[in-house]
Amino acid sequence: MFSPSAPAVEWQRLHSARHPAVLPPAQDVLRELDDDGLLDFEVLSVKALIAWLSTRGYWPEDMPLSDRRADLGLTAICSSEPTGDGKVAASPEDGSGLQLL
């Protein structure tokens, strides 16, 4: 499982976006992705997902279309925060915001 939202949340905390991202419930997002045919034939890349989120207004207006910490002007860190289920969320060394669980 991964969470692409961690860098977005941090970026929004550091920047006052004119239109902050507000995601609908996960089931609604999945339904919209499915309705658009984006889940039919191939794995949806993070880049494609971010572009889709942006076109739907679910991505902060002023935020770069990236989940990579360096692209967002965030310092590269390796998180060791507990996830609540006994696992530790670790950010990859490549600086992307994906957290592997």
C-alpha positions as CSV (number, residue, x, y, z in Angstrom):
1,M,0.0,0.0,0.0
2,F,1.2,3.6,-0.6
3,S,0.1,7.0,0.3
4,P,0.8,9.8,-2.3
5,S,-0.8,12.4,-0.1
6,A,1.9,12.9,2.5
7,P,3.9,15.4,0.4
8,A,0.7,17.1,-0.7
9,V,-0.3,17.6,2.9
10,E,3.1,18.9,3.9
11,W,3.3,21.2,0.8
12,Q,-0.2,22.6,1.7
13,R,0.9,23.2,5.2
14,L,3.9,25.2,4.0
15,H,2.1,27.1,1.2
16,S,-1.1,28.9,1.4
17,A,-2.8,27.6,-1.8
18,R,-5.6,29.7,-3.1
19,H,-7.7,26.5,-3.7
20,P,-6.5,23.7,-1.3
21,A,-7.1,20.1,-2.4
22,V,-10.2,18.5,-1.0
23,L,-10.6,14.9,-1.9
24,P,-14.0,13.2,-1.9
25,P,-14.3,9.8,-0.2
26,A,-12.1,7.1,-1.7
27,Q,-15.1,5.2,-3.1
28,D,-16.1,8.2,-5.1
29,V,-12.6,8.8,-6.5
30,L,-12.5,5.1,-7.5
31,R,-15.9,5.3,-9.1
32,E,-14.8,8.4,-11.1
33,L,-11.6,6.8,-12.2
34,D,-13.5,3.7,-13.3
35,D,-16.1,5.8,-15.1
36,D,-13.3,7.5,-17.0
37,G,-11.9,4.1,-18.0
38,L,-8.6,4.7,-16.2
39,L,-8.7,1.4,-14.4
40,D,-9.5,-0.8,-17.4
41,F,-6.4,-2.0,-19.0
42,E,-3.1,-0.9,-17.4
43,V,-1.8,0.2,-14.0
44,L,-2.4,3.9,-13.4
45,S,0.9,5.7,-12.9
46,V,1.4,8.2,-10.2
47,K,2.0,10.9,-12.8
48,A,-1.2,10.0,-14.6
49,L,-3.1,10.0,-11.3
50,I,-1.8,13.4,-10.3
51,A,-2.8,14.8,-13.7
52,W,-6.3,13.3,-13.4
53,L,-6.6,14.7,-9.8
54,S,-5.6,18.1,-11.1
55,T,-8.1,18.2,-14.0
56,R,-10.8,17.2,-11.5
57,G,-9.8,20.1,-9.1
58,Y,-8.6,17.6,-6.4
59,W,-5.0,18.9,-6.6
60,P,-3.9,22.2,-5.0
61,E,-4.0,24.9,-7.8
62,D,-0.5,26.3,-7.1
63,M,1.2,23.0,-6.3
64,P,3.5,21.4,-8.9
65,L,2.1,18.3,-10.5
66,S,4.5,15.9,-8.7
67,D,4.7,13.8,-5.6
68,R,8.5,14.0,-5.5
69,R,9.7,16.0,-2.5
70,A,12.5,17.7,-4.4
71,D,10.0,18.9,-7.1
72,L,7.8,20.4,-4.3
73,G,10.7,22.2,-2.6
74,L,10.5,19.9,0.4
75,T,13.5,18.5,2.2
76,A,14.2,14.8,1.6
77,I,13.5,12.8,4.7
78,C,13.2,9.2,5.5
79,S,10.2,8.9,7.8
80,S,10.0,6.2,10.5
81,E,6.6,7.1,11.7
82,P,4.4,4.3,13.0
83,T,1.3,3.6,11.0
84,G,-0.9,2.4,13.8
85,D,-0.9,-1.2,12.7
86,G,2.6,-2.0,13.9
87,K,4.2,-1.3,10.6
88,V,6.5,1.6,9.9
89,A,6.0,4.0,6.9
90,A,9.2,4.5,5.1
91,S,9.8,7.0,2.4
92,P,11.9,5.8,-0.5
93,E,15.4,7.1,-0.9
94,D,14.6,8.5,-4.4
95,G,12.8,11.4,-2.7
96,S,9.3,10.6,-4.0
97,G,6.5,11.0,-1.6
98,L,5.2,7.5,-1.9
99,Q,5.2,5.7,1.4
100,L,5.6,1.9,1.2
101,L,3.8,0.0,3.9
